[in-house]
Structure formats: structure tokens, C-alpha cells
Amino acid sequence: MDLSKIHKNIKNASYNTKEEFERDLRLMFENCKTYNTDTDSIYRTCCHALEQYTEQLLKTLPVPRKSTRVDPFDRDLRWNALTIKERLPILQNRQTEMVI
């Protein structure tokens, strides 16, 4: 697991729960420690610092409500993950729907 895969999962709305997201983050940190065994390695040092920072951020994430409605927060996260090229057809479709 790495940040690019986590980003892809966010972009594709693949995470169903906060726990799935947290599990992938923790797996990424464990992989870093596994493959960078030198304790003086800059990679390991950065991994440790990022892991501590991530733990603090995870405490602030809201727990998703169990609902069939789309949570606006989740919708915003997916929208923000899209590139301009990916947003254009969506906006054009919305514009067409408004005209019809």
C-alpha cells in the first residue's frame, strides 16, 4: 500500500468505512518500516513523523453516519479528488439537466 493507491481509492470512493481508510494508512506505514529497516534512514524517520501526524488527524475525522443518503461531506471529498478534466463532463451534464 502506498499514498498513490490510497489516493486512487479516495478518488474512486472505494472506502465504505473510516476503518477501511485507517487500515490502509496503517498498512502503508507498516510497509515503510518493513522495507526500510535501517533505523537511521530518512525514510523511516519521515515515516514515523508522518504516522504520528496522521494519528492526530484521524482523531478529528467524523464517524460516518449510517444512512442511505449521500453525505455532502463525502460528495465534496469525491468532487475535490477529481481533476478539472473529470469535472467538465459532470458540469456539462448538470447544465444540460437544468436547461431541459
C-alpha positions in Angstrom: 0.0 0.0 0.0 1.2 3.5 -0.8 -0.2 7.0 -1.0 -1.0 6.8 -4.7 -3.2 3.7 -4.1 -4.9 5.4 -1.1 -5.5 8.5 -3.3 -6.9 6.3 -6.0 -9.3 4.6 -3.5 -10.4 8.0 -2.3 -10.9 9.3 -5.8 -13.0 6.2 -6.7 -14.9 6.3 -3.4 -13.7 2.8 -2.7 -13.7 3.2 1.1 -17.0 2.3 2.7 -15.9 3.0 6.3 -13.5 5.1 8.1 -11.9 1.9 9.4 -11.0 0.8 5.9 -9.3 4.1 5.2 -7.4 3.9 8.5 -6.4 0.3 7.8 -4.8 1.2 4.5 -2.9 4.2 6.1 -1.5 1.9 8.8 -0.6 -0.7 6.3 1.4 1.9 4.3 3.3 2.8 7.5 4.0 -0.8 8.3 5.2 -1.4 4.7 7.6 1.5 5.1 9.0 0.2 8.3 9.3 -3.3 6.8 11.2 -2.2 3.7 13.3 0.5 5.4 14.9 -1.5 8.3 17.8 1.0 9.0 16.5 3.0 12.0 18.6 5.9 10.9 17.1 6.0 7.4 15.5 9.3 6.4 12.6 7.3 5.1 12.0 5.6 8.4 12.3 9.0 10.2 9.8 10.6 7.9 7.5 7.6 8.2 7.5 7.9 12.0 6.8 11.7 11.9 4.0 11.2 9.3 2.5 8.4 11.2 2.3 10.4 14.4 0.7 13.4 12.5 -1.7 11.0 10.8 -2.9 9.6 14.1 -3.7 13.1 15.3 -5.6 13.8 12.1 -7.6 10.5 12.2 -8.9 11.5 15.7 -10.6 14.6 14.0 -12.3 12.7 11.2 -16.0 12.4 11.6 -17.5 9.0 12.0 -19.8 8.4 9.0 -23.5 8.2 9.8 -25.3 5.1 8.7 -27.7 6.4 6.1 -28.7 5.7 2.6 -28.4 9.4 1.7 -25.2 10.7 0.2 -23.4 12.7 2.9 -22.5 16.1 1.5 -19.0 15.8 3.1 -18.3 12.5 1.2 -19.6 14.0 -2.0 -17.3 17.0 -1.5 -14.3 14.7 -0.9 -15.0 12.8 -4.2 -15.5 16.1 -6.1 -12.3 17.6 -4.7 -10.4 14.4 -5.8 -11.5 14.9 -9.4 -9.3 16.7 -11.9 -10.6 19.6 -14.0 -10.9 17.3 -17.0 -13.0 14.9 -15.0 -15.2 17.6 -13.6 -16.1 19.2 -17.0 -18.5 16.4 -18.3 -20.3 16.4 -14.9 -20.8 20.2 -15.0 -21.9 20.0 -18.6 -24.4 17.3 -17.8 -25.8 19.3 -14.9 -26.1 22.3 -17.2 -28.0 20.2 -19.7 -30.3 18.9 -17.0 -31.1 22.5 -15.9 -32.0 23.5 -19.4 -34.3 20.6 -20.1 
